[in-house]
Structure formats: C-alpha cells, structure tokens
C-alpha cells in the first residue's frame, strides 16, 4: 500500500504520520488489494479536516471527517473507510458466489 500524506495549512509531524499509518493498517487487514491511499489533512479555523481516497481494483473509495481534534478526526475517518471497504469486499464476494451458483449443475 502506497501512502501519500499532505497537509493544507498544516505541517505533518512524525507522530501524525505514524498514527495515521497505524489506523489505516486496520483497513488493509480487512482487504489486501488496496493499491494506493491519498490523505489530506487540513485546518480551517477551529475545524480539523481529514480526507482520504483509497484506490482499489475497479473502484475509488472516498471519505472525509471533520472534528475539533485531528486525532479524533483520523479515528472517525478510519472507521468510515473500514466500513466502506468491508461493504465493497462483500459486494465482490456476493457477485462471485452468485455467478458460481448459476453455473453449478442441478442435481
């Protein structure tokens, strides 16, 4: 998984980068075929915003989260991405199981 982290009106610290990679590792635990992840961390007055785009085969998954604390926003973003990746994985599995059921000979 390639991770690209950028900051908008914010300097990315080593602690933020390591915390982000730790949280995004949970997403790759559920779905191995994540090609690329792009994350943008930004600050607008009192709001801390985190946006992420996951590139998987055949689809791009996008999520964003706004919170007063950057680490809480990263946590919420990881939860959103995790749910979306699990849903995408279930759709792929269901599609292939339905196709196999159609091609199975009747007894």
N, C-alpha and C positions, 0 to 999 in steps of 0.2 A: 504494500500500500504506500503510495506516494502522498506525502502530506505537505501542503503549501499553506503557510500561515502568514497573513499580512495584517497590519494594523492601520486603522484610519483614525488620525488624531490620537494615536496611542503607540507607545513603544512596547514591543513584545519582549517580555522578560523570559529568562530561562525557566523560572517557576511556572509561568503561564503556559509555556510551550510543553513542558513535561506533564503538567496537569491535563492539558488538552489531549496529548497523545495517550495518556493513561485512560481517559474517559472514552476516547474513540477506539481503543483496543477492544472494548466490550462489543462494539458494532461488528468488528471483524471476527469476533468469537462466534457470532451467530451466522455470519455469511462471509465465506472465504473469498469470494470473487469481487471484492472491492478493488477497483483499479487505481483510482485517484481520489483524493479529498482536498477540496479547497475551502479554507476557513478565513473569514474576515472578521476581525474584532474591531469594534468602533465605539467611540464615546461621543454622546451628544448631550451636553449639559449634565443632567443627573442620570440619564439612561445609559446603561451598558448594553450594547447590542452584539450578538454573535450570529453570524450567518455561515452556513456550511452547504456545500454541494458535493454529493457523493456520486462518482461515476462508476456505475456497474454495467455489465454487459447488457446492452439494449435499453438502458434507462438512466436518467439522471435524477437523483433524489435530492430535494432541496428542503431545508428547514432553517428557521430563524427564531431567535428568542431574545426578548428584551427584559432586563431586570435591573435593579439598583446596584447589585453586586455582580462583578464579572464572573466569579467562580460559580455563583448560583445560576447565572445565565448559561454557563458551559454545562452544568449538570442537567438543566432542563433541555438544552439542545441535544445532549447525548441520549436522553430519554426519548425525545421525539424521533431522532434518527434511528434509534433501536427499534421502535415500534414500526416505523416505515419500512425498514429493512426486513423485519420478520414478516410483515404483510406481503412484501414483494417476493420473498422466498416461498411463502405459502402459495401464492398465485402460480409461481413456476412449477412447484411440486404438484399442485392440483391439476394444472394443464397437462403435465406429462402422465399423471395417473389416469386421467380421463381418456387420453389418447391410447394408452395401453389397454384400458378396459374395452374400448371399441374394437381393437384389433384382436382381442382374445377370442379364440373359437368357442362356440357354445357347446356344452356337453349334452 
